[in-house]
Amino acid sequence: MPMTNRPQATTADDAPLVSRVLARAFEDDPMIRWFFPDGATRAAGLERYFSTLHTRQYARHGVCEHTEAAAAFWVPPKARDKAVPDAETVRDLLDVLGDRAPAFRDAVEAAGEHTPREPHWYLAVIGVDPAAQGRGQGAALLRSGLARADAAGVPAYLESSKPENLPFYEHFGFRVCGEARLPGGGPALWAMWREPHRATGT
């Protein structure tokens, strides 16, 4: 059966699938490897990490979609304040991260200093299972979220620590608007911004 690229709304029941897909997708991401340096435990830690983010944060206050082998979490402008992790979520994440929790906390604070104040759709997470890359899975999810941003007439924003992904986002209209290095010798993080695209008529 061919793999479908059609985005579907992600519910709490999809957490196991989504967390497995994202754990595979981010296994070689520089920032994730900074938070999860132990290769022997990384996969299990990542599944717990993304499951917590999905069920306790983005599924409640964001827009989450998935295909058969990709997933994306967006935060619309009106949900920006609500999407901040509550105390229980923070405790869960710190438990998952173990002794890397301080590095994670510092990175979140550093990234927050560069977050634009202008209302925008924030692409918090997007990832494709490496076995399915190149088949349009991520592009389908990106188009779906950007269509919402364009319909609302607001920009979109994301952060990436993987330089190989920058041209992919640029293809969809994003431009690098800032670069920072995570505290404590961590990897670089690129901030990317996309102005809304207007529909053209004939």
Secondary structure, 3 states (H helix, E strand, C coil): CCCCCCCEECCHHHHHHHHHHHHHHCCCCHHHHHHCCCHHHHHHHHHHHHHHHHHHHHHHHCEEEECCCEEEEEECHHHCCCCCCCHHHHHHHHHHHHHHHHHHHHHHHHHHHCCCCCCCEEEEEEEECHHHCCCCHHHHHHHHHHHHHHHHCCCEEEEECCHHHHHHHHHCCCEEEEEEECCCCCCEEEEEEECCCCCCCC
